[in-house]
Amino acid sequence: MKRVYNFAAGPAILPEAVLRTAQQDMLNWRDTGMSVMEVSHRSALFEELVQETQQLLRDMMRIPNNYQVLLMAAGGRGQFAAVPMNLLGENSRADYVVTGNWSHAAYIEAQKYGSIRRVLPTDAVDLVTIPEFSTWQLDPKARYLYYTPNETLLGTEFPYVPQVGVPLVADMTSCILSREYDVSQFGLIYAAAQKNLGQAGVTVVIVRDDLITEPLSITPGVLSYLVFRDSNSLYNTPATYAIYIMNLVLKYWQAEGGVAAIEKINQQKAQILYDYIDQSDAYVNSVDPHYRSAMNVSFSLPTPELNIQFVSAAKQHGLVNLKGHSRVGGLRASLYNAMPLAGVKTLIAFMQQFVKEAV
Ligand SMILES: Cc1ncc(COP(=O)(O)O)c(C=O)c1O
């Protein structure tokens, strides 16, 4: 069967070479005579896999030594709770930059654990632009400032890292490894794996040593950074296969030239798609050009009926999962690292053809 170009927002496309390696390893991983799924997480071999995976990420993101790399469970939403539980302290305060669906959901969850403020001068959720940094109302006594560098739903991305006097927490679920970041500018970065790191089940948390302290007393062990640091991410049985896939994904991208090389191609992919949309009379992207995401490109045709037709016609051409999120409708093409330039070019050619035939 022919493989399709999968534009899903997550779980998302994986490098084909990774899938082939996984296929080869399936019955006999590293000469164990077993699949990696059957190997004990307490075995020396699996511990080695965990350490190797952490080291690969350290190398690729140039993570300084005073940061821990934790491999946790419960996805992005797990971190919506873990971040406040671990960083707030009793009766403490935090600031949230709500720019879209995911930072809003994180803000709602955090309210269960402390005194949480929104800092932007708007109560809207699905923003198509990001208010100037000078308008943010920041609490100098906040325990941290939380933001989502790339909002997956509408496709808004920060072109800069906010410089603030408190630890900065970033949900990089939909942008980790998509471009170069200076990790030392952050107190904590986390990312669920199912977009740029592999498959669902494992969540990476990169956290500065001094921020790992006793969490709130109600914190379950599975969400405690202290517990995960002290058990080297093997507190309980982790998502072993997800860690294995992440290991393969990291090795693959390292061999392809690392984050600098990935970023260059990602910029090119996004540029040609936005350029095409902007010069087209039929397709519209509503995001302020300054804040457009390189990972998630939302667009729409003049009517909801045309959007529906587009999705099914695209599928016939092997271009799948182009429907926008149900919350906002329209169309969306997610261009994660594993989406090749050829996939984006094929999409643009299809968009041109669709306009000629249907609009
Ligand atoms: C930026 C961002 N944060 C968090 C999440 C939620 O992740 P999960 O489904 O792993 O809880 C998503 C999911 O798409 C996301 O895009």
The ligand as an SDF file (V2000), in Angstrom:
LIG
                    3D

 16 16  0  0  0  0  0  0  0  0999 V2000
    0.5930   22.6850   22.4930 C   0  0  0  0  0  0  0  0  0  0  0  0
   -0.1320   21.5110   23.0580 C   0  0  0  0  0  0  0  0  0  0  0  0
   -0.1300   21.3000   24.3790 N   0  0  0  0  0  0  0  0  0  0  0  0
   -0.7570   20.2570   24.9310 C   0  0  0  0  0  0  0  0  0  0  0  0
   -1.4470   19.3440   24.1640 C   0  0  0  0  0  0  0  0  0  0  0  0
   -2.1620   18.2070   24.8390 C   0  0  0  0  0  0  0  0  0  0  0  0
   -1.3670   17.0650   24.7730 O   0  0  0  0  0  0  0  0  0  0  0  0
   -1.9370   15.6360   25.2460 P   0  0  0  0  0  0  0  0  0  0  0  0
   -3.0160   15.2430   24.3160 O   0  0  0  0  0  0  0  0  0  0  0  0
   -0.7140   14.7620   25.1760 O   0  0  0  0  0  0  0  0  0  0  0  0
   -2.4170   15.7880   26.6610 O   0  0  0  0  0  0  0  0  0  0  0  0
   -1.4790   19.5100   22.7820 C   0  0  0  0  0  0  0  0  0  0  0  0
   -2.1890   18.5330   21.9410 C   0  0  0  0  0  0  0  0  0  0  0  0
   -2.3240   18.6640   20.7440 O   0  0  0  0  0  0  0  0  0  0  0  0
   -0.8100   20.6170   22.2140 C   0  0  0  0  0  0  0  0  0  0  0  0
   -0.8160   20.8190   20.8870 O   0  0  0  0  0  0  0  0  0  0  0  0
  1  2  1  0
  2  3  1  0
  2 15  2  0
  3  4  2  0
  4  5  1  0
  5  6  1  0
  5 12  2  0
  6  7  1  0
  7  8  1  0
  8  9  2  0
  8 10  1  0
  8 11  1  0
 12 13  1  0
 12 15  1  0
 13 14  2  0
 15 16  1  0
M  END
$$$$
